[in-house]
Amino acid sequence: MSRGAAGIALLHLENGRWDTAQPWLRMMTEHPITAEPSACGLYRGAPAVAFTLHAARRAAGKPVSQTALNTLDEHITTLTQQRLAAAHDRIDRRRLAEVREFDLISGLTGIGAYLLHAHGNTELLRQVLTYLVRLTEPVVVDGEQLPGWWSGNGPAGRPGDRWSGGHGNVGIAHGITGPLALLATTARRGIAIPGQHEAMERICTWLDDLRQGPVDTPWWPGIVSRAEHRNRVVHQHGPQRPSWCYGTPGLARTQQLAALALEDQARQHTAEQALVGCVNDERQLAQLHDASLCHGWAGLLHTTRCTAADATDDRLAAGLPALRTRLHDHLDRHGPPTSPGLLEGTTGVLLTDRAGAAPVTRWDACLLLNG
């Protein structure tokens, strides 16, 4: 879905071009689709294909093979149960997590996002949420208490000098704010399991400890080392590029969703102020060097649009036209992305550039921004 036919089909479906979408839907399904648990996630394999087919049925009102969807969901159920069993076994053995176990792009959070998008409140989704609650329970390593989502490897999945004690990943794409967004979104939709609110609070408290900067432009690091976590000292010198995947926009929207689920007005104010400060800070905006949805102008625009829809005032909404102009200015100067994909290519830019009502296909459920 990130780079292939599934994401491109979403664009044509969102634009109501069923005839143009059909070849991409065929391309997506004409070859065998992987359902191997270690290879599948929201953006690859059976979940990605099923996400797009459900979007097609929702958007076009066209007949999408129920047999195909049933077959895909049988495989998705099996691979989810296998991944849940492996995750619980890992926790039982007191081993540290790898981000691909739980993250949005490849892990169980992404699969949970699919289940919510396609089926709503199901027992399998509740099992995923139960796992995410357990993921947030602290662990003790060498006498030191760490968050349950702490990874024993570096950000690239390999050890390194800086990452000899592992790392804590903060971003929405690969870090703990992805699970936070799913926990908050399901809670807002009336899907609740024991410990869900406490799990959100644990994540939010960790984010509070990592928050940097002045009150009008707070920011969070994308990744922290064991030493940074132990000493509560962040070595990142300032906010990184204002992206969906790791920057202030994605982190602010996620914490806004958590605040709404927890009815925490102070947290909501902090989250919204962080994004207001971000979109008005030229030093942060100057770090955007592409138009993409993942880490460019399109991602900033769409994340701000979603956050503005739930904000307590109209400051973010008032700034949306200027952000759209900045996106178009970038495209005029540098052209569109060279790839056609959803996260880093032209598809994501074109989906984001549509103004007005909420997406018909609910395509942005794959970003966990829609709340």
C-alpha positions as CSV (number, residue, x, y, z in Angstrom):
1,M,0.0,0.0,0.0
2,S,2.9,2.3,0.6
3,R,4.4,2.1,-2.9
4,G,2.2,-0.3,-5.0
5,A,-1.1,-0.7,-6.6
6,A,-3.2,-0.8,-3.4
7,G,-2.3,2.8,-2.5
8,I,-2.8,4.0,-6.1
9,A,-6.2,2.4,-6.3
10,L,-7.3,4.3,-3.2
11,L,-6.6,7.6,-5.0
12,H,-8.8,6.7,-8.0
13,L,-11.5,5.4,-5.7
14,E,-11.5,8.6,-3.6
15,N,-11.8,10.6,-6.8
16,G,-14.8,8.5,-7.9
17,R,-13.1,7.1,-10.9
18,W,-14.1,3.5,-10.7
19,D,-13.1,2.7,-14.3
20,T,-9.6,4.0,-13.6
21,A,-9.4,2.2,-10.3
22,Q,-10.4,-1.2,-11.7
23,P,-7.1,-1.9,-13.5
24,W,-5.2,-1.1,-10.3
25,L,-7.5,-3.3,-8.3
26,R,-6.9,-6.1,-10.8
27,M,-3.1,-5.5,-10.7
28,M,-3.3,-5.8,-6.9
29,T,-5.0,-9.2,-6.9
30,E,-3.8,-10.9,-10.1
31,H,-0.8,-12.4,-8.4
32,P,-0.6,-14.5,-5.2
33,I,-0.9,-12.4,-2.1
34,T,1.3,-13.1,0.9
35,A,-0.4,-14.1,4.2
36,E,2.9,-15.1,5.9
37,P,2.7,-13.6,9.4
38,S,6.3,-12.4,9.4
39,A,5.9,-10.7,6.1
40,C,2.4,-9.1,6.5
41,G,1.3,-5.8,7.9
42,L,-1.1,-3.1,7.1
43,Y,1.0,-1.9,4.3
44,R,1.9,-5.3,2.8
45,G,0.2,-8.5,1.9
46,A,-3.3,-9.6,2.8
47,P,-4.2,-6.7,5.1
48,A,-3.1,-4.1,2.5
49,V,-5.2,-5.7,-0.2
50,A,-8.2,-6.2,2.1
51,F,-8.0,-2.6,3.3
52,T,-8.2,-1.4,-0.3
53,L,-11.1,-3.7,-1.2
54,H,-13.1,-2.6,1.7
55,A,-12.4,1.0,0.7
56,A,-13.6,0.2,-2.8
57,R,-16.9,-1.2,-1.6
58,R,-17.4,1.8,0.7
59,A,-16.6,4.4,-1.9
60,A,-18.0,3.1,-5.1
61,G,-21.0,1.1,-3.9
62,K,-19.8,-1.4,-6.4
63,P,-19.9,-5.2,-5.9
64,V,-16.5,-6.4,-4.5
65,S,-16.2,-10.1,-4.3
66,Q,-17.4,-11.1,-0.8
67,T,-15.7,-14.5,-1.4
68,A,-12.4,-12.8,-1.9
69,L,-12.9,-10.6,1.2
70,N,-13.9,-13.7,3.3
71,T,-10.8,-15.5,2.1
72,L,-8.5,-12.6,2.9
73,D,-10.1,-12.2,6.3
74,E,-9.6,-15.9,7.1
75,H,-5.9,-15.5,6.5
76,I,-5.8,-12.2,8.3
77,T,-7.4,-13.8,11.4
78,T,-4.9,-16.6,11.3
79,L,-1.9,-14.4,10.9
80,T,-3.1,-12.0,13.6
81,Q,-3.7,-14.8,16.1
82,Q,-0.2,-16.2,15.3
83,R,1.4,-12.8,15.8
84,L,-0.5,-12.2,19.0
85,A,0.6,-15.6,20.3
86,A,4.2,-14.8,19.5
87,A,4.0,-11.4,21.1
88,H,2.5,-12.8,24.3
89,D,5.1,-15.5,24.4
90,R,7.8,-12.9,24.1
91,I,6.3,-10.9,27.0
92,D,6.0,-14.1,29.1
93,R,9.7,-14.8,28.5
94,R,10.5,-11.2,29.6
95,R,12.2,-10.5,26.3
96,L,12.3,-6.9,24.9
97,A,10.1,-6.1,21.9
98,E,11.1,-5.3,18.4
99,V,9.2,-2.4,16.9
100,R,7.9,-4.5,14.0
101,E,6.0,-6.5,16.6
102,F,3.7,-3.6,17.5
103,D,4.2,-0.7,15.1
104,L,1.7,0.8,12.6
105,I,3.6,0.0,9.4
106,S,4.4,-3.6,10.0
107,G,3.1,-4.6,13.3
108,L,-0.1,-5.4,15.3
109,T,-1.1,-1.8,15.6
110,G,-1.4,-1.6,11.8
111,I,-3.4,-4.9,11.7
112,G,-5.6,-3.5,14.4
113,A,-6.2,-0.3,12.3
114,Y,-7.3,-2.6,9.4
115,L,-9.7,-4.5,11.7
116,L,-11.2,-1.3,12.9
117,H,-11.5,0.1,9.4
118,A,-13.1,-3.0,7.9
119,H,-15.1,-4.5,10.7
120,G,-15.4,-2.2,13.7
121,N,-15.7,-3.8,17.2
122,T,-14.8,-7.4,16.9
123,E,-13.3,-9.9,19.2
124,L,-10.1,-10.1,17.2
125,L,-9.7,-6.3,17.4
126,R,-10.2,-6.5,21.2
127,Q,-7.5,-9.1,21.4
128,V,-5.1,-6.7,19.6
129,L,-6.1,-4.0,22.1
130,T,-5.5,-6.4,25.0
131,Y,-2.0,-7.1,23.7
132,L,-1.3,-3.3,23.3
133,V,-2.4,-2.8,26.9
134,R,0.0,-5.5,28.0
135,L,2.7,-3.9,25.9
136,T,2.6,-0.8,28.0
137,E,3.3,-2.5,31.3
138,P,6.8,-1.7,32.5
139,V,9.7,-4.2,32.3
140,V,12.8,-4.5,34.4
141,V,16.1,-5.0,32.6
142,D,19.4,-5.2,34.6
143,G,17.6,-3.7,37.6
144,E,16.3,-0.7,35.5
145,Q,12.6,-0.2,34.8
146,L,11.9,0.5,31.1
147,P,8.7,0.9,29.2
148,G,7.2,-2.3,27.9
149,W,7.7,-1.2,24.3
150,W,11.4,-0.7,24.7
151,S,13.4,-2.3,21.9
152,G,16.6,-4.1,22.6
153,N,18.0,-3.1,19.1
154,G,18.8,0.2,17.4
155,P,16.2,2.0,15.2
156,A,17.3,0.0,12.1
157,G,16.8,-3.3,13.9
158,R,20.6,-3.7,14.5
159,P,22.7,-3.0,17.6
160,G,25.2,-0.1,17.6
161,D,27.4,1.8,20.0
162,R,24.8,4.4,20.7
163,W,22.0,1.8,20.9
164,S,23.8,-0.7,23.1
165,G,21.0,-0.4,25.6
166,G,18.3,-0.4,22.9
167,H,16.0,2.5,22.1
168,G,12.5,3.9,22.7
169,N,10.8,4.8,19.4
170,V,8.4,7.8,19.8
171,G,7.0,8.2,16.2
172,I,3.5,7.3,15.0
173,A,4.8,5.2,12.1
174,H,7.2,2.9,14.0
175,G,6.9,4.0,17.6
176,I,4.6,3.9,20.6
177,T,2.4,6.7,19.5
178,G,1.0,4.4,16.8
179,P,-0.5,2.1,19.6
180,L,-1.6,5.2,21.5
181,A,-3.5,6.4,18.4
182,L,-5.3,3.1,18.0
183,L,-6.1,2.8,21.7
184,A,-7.5,6.4,21.7
185,T,-9.4,6.0,18.5
186,T,-11.1,2.8,19.5
187,A,-11.9,4.3,23.0
188,R,-13.5,7.3,21.3
189,R,-15.7,4.9,19.2
190,G,-16.9,3.1,22.3
191,I,-14.6,0.1,22.1
192,A,-13.1,-0.4,25.5
193,I,-11.2,-3.2,27.2
194,P,-9.9,-3.5,30.8
195,G,-6.7,-1.4,31.3
196,Q,-7.2,0.7,28.1
197,H,-7.2,4.1,29.8
198,E,-4.4,3.2,32.1
199,A,-2.3,2.1,29.1
200,M,-2.9,5.5,27.4
201,E,-2.0,7.3,30.6
202,R,1.3,5.3,30.8
203,I,2.2,6.3,27.2
204,C,1.2,9.9,27.7
205,T,3.3,10.2,31.0
206,W,6.3,8.9,29.1
207,L,5.7,11.5,26.4
208,D,5.4,14.2,29.1
209,D,8.8,13.2,30.4
210,L,10.3,13.6,26.9
211,R,8.6,16.9,26.0
212,Q,11.1,19.6,25.2
213,G,11.0,23.3,24.3
214,P,9.0,26.3,25.5
215,V,5.3,26.1,26.3
216,D,4.3,27.8,23.0
217,T,6.4,25.5,20.8
218,P,6.8,22.2,22.6
219,W,8.3,19.2,20.8
220,W,9.3,15.6,21.3
221,P,12.3,13.6,20.1
222,G,11.7,10.8,17.5
223,I,14.0,8.2,19.2
224,V,15.7,8.1,22.6
225,S,18.6,6.0,23.8
226,R,18.8,4.1,27.0
227,A,21.0,6.8,28.5
228,E,18.6,9.5,27.5
229,H,15.7,7.6,29.0
230,R,17.7,6.9,32.2
231,N,18.9,10.5,32.7
232,R,15.8,12.2,31.2
233,V,18.1,14.2,29.1
234,V,17.4,14.4,25.3
235,H,20.4,15.0,23.1
236,Q,18.4,16.1,20.0
237,H,19.0,19.8,19.8
238,G,15.6,20.8,18.5
239,P,12.4,19.7,16.8
240,Q,12.9,17.5,13.7
241,R,11.2,18.0,10.4
242,P,7.4,18.6,11.0
243,S,6.2,15.2,9.6
244,W,3.5,12.7,10.1
245,C,5.8,9.8,10.7
246,Y,8.1,11.2,13.5
247,G,7.7,14.9,13.9
248,T,5.6,17.2,16.0
249,P,2.5,17.0,13.7
250,G,2.0,13.2,14.1
251,L,2.9,13.3,17.8
252,A,0.5,16.3,18.5
253,R,-2.4,14.7,16.7
254,T,-1.9,11.4,18.6
255,Q,-1.8,13.2,21.9
256,Q,-4.9,15.2,21.0
257,L,-6.8,12.0,20.3
258,A,-5.6,10.5,23.6
259,A,-6.7,13.7,25.4
260,L,-10.1,13.5,23.8
261,A,-10.5,9.8,24.8
262,L,-9.3,10.6,28.4
263,E,-11.2,13.9,28.6
264,D,-8.0,15.6,29.5
265,Q,-8.4,19.3,28.5
266,A,-4.9,20.3,29.7
267,R,-3.3,17.6,27.5
268,Q,-5.5,18.6,24.5
269,H,-4.4,22.2,24.9
270,T,-0.7,21.2,25.0
271,A,-1.0,19.0,21.9
272,E,-2.9,21.6,19.9
273,Q,-0.5,24.4,21.0
274,A,2.4,22.2,19.9
275,L,1.0,22.0,16.4
276,V,0.1,25.7,16.3
277,G,3.6,26.5,17.3
278,C,5.0,24.1,14.7
279,V,3.1,25.4,11.7
280,N,4.1,29.0,12.6
281,D,7.8,28.2,13.1
282,E,9.8,28.8,9.9
283,R,12.8,27.0,11.4
284,Q,10.7,23.8,11.6
285,L,9.1,24.4,8.2
286,A,12.5,24.9,6.6
287,Q,13.3,21.3,7.3
288,L,10.6,20.1,4.9
289,H,12.4,19.2,1.6
290,D,9.7,17.2,-0.2
291,A,6.0,17.1,-0.8
292,S,5.3,13.6,0.5
293,L,2.6,12.4,2.9
294,C,5.0,10.6,5.1
295,H,7.5,13.3,5.8
296,G,6.7,16.3,3.6
297,W,4.3,19.1,3.1
298,A,1.4,16.9,2.3
299,G,1.8,15.1,5.6
300,L,1.9,18.4,7.5
301,L,-1.2,19.6,5.7
302,H,-3.3,16.5,6.3
303,T,-2.3,16.0,9.9
304,T,-3.1,19.7,10.6
305,R,-6.4,19.3,8.8
306,C,-7.4,16.3,11.0
307,T,-6.2,18.0,14.2
308,A,-8.0,21.2,13.3
309,A,-11.3,19.3,13.0
310,D,-11.2,18.4,16.7
311,A,-9.5,21.5,18.0
312,T,-10.9,23.7,20.7
313,D,-10.3,26.9,18.6
314,D,-9.9,27.8,15.0
315,R,-6.2,28.7,14.9
316,L,-5.2,25.5,13.0
317,A,-8.2,25.7,10.6
318,A,-7.3,29.3,9.8
319,G,-3.8,28.2,8.8
320,L,-4.9,25.5,6.4
321,P,-5.1,27.7,3.2
322,A,-1.5,28.9,3.8
323,L,-0.2,25.3,4.3
324,R,-1.9,24.2,1.1
325,T,-0.3,27.2,-0.7
326,R,3.1,26.1,0.7
327,L,2.5,22.6,-0.7
328,H,1.7,24.0,-4.1
329,D,4.6,26.4,-4.1
330,H,6.9,23.4,-3.3
331,L,5.4,21.5,-6.2
332,D,5.8,24.4,-8.6
333,R,9.4,24.8,-7.7
334,H,10.5,21.2,-7.4
335,G,7.8,19.2,-9.1
336,P,5.9,16.2,-7.7
337,P,7.7,13.2,-6.1
338,T,9.3,10.9,-8.6
339,S,7.5,7.8,-7.3
340,P,3.8,7.1,-7.6
341,G,3.2,5.7,-4.1
342,L,1.0,6.6,-1.2
343,L,3.5,7.4,1.6
344,E,6.4,9.0,-0.3
345,G,4.9,9.5,-3.8
346,T,2.4,11.5,-5.9
347,T,-0.6,9.4,-4.7
348,G,-0.3,10.6,-1.1
349,V,0.1,14.2,-2.3
350,L,-3.0,14.1,-4.6
351,L,-5.1,12.4,-1.9
352,T,-4.0,15.1,0.6
353,D,-4.6,18.0,-1.8
354,R,-8.3,17.2,-2.0
355,A,-10.0,19.8,0.2
356,G,-13.4,19.7,1.8
357,A,-15.3,16.8,3.3
358,A,-13.8,13.8,5.1
359,P,-12.4,11.1,2.7
360,V,-15.1,8.9,1.2
361,T,-12.9,5.9,1.3
362,R,-11.6,6.7,4.8
363,W,-8.2,6.1,3.3
364,D,-6.4,8.0,6.1
365,A,-7.4,5.2,8.5
366,C,-4.1,3.7,7.5
367,L,-2.4,6.8,9.1
368,L,-4.4,6.6,12.3
369,L,-5.2,10.3,11.9
370,N,-9.0,10.2,11.3
371,G,-9.9,9.6,15.0
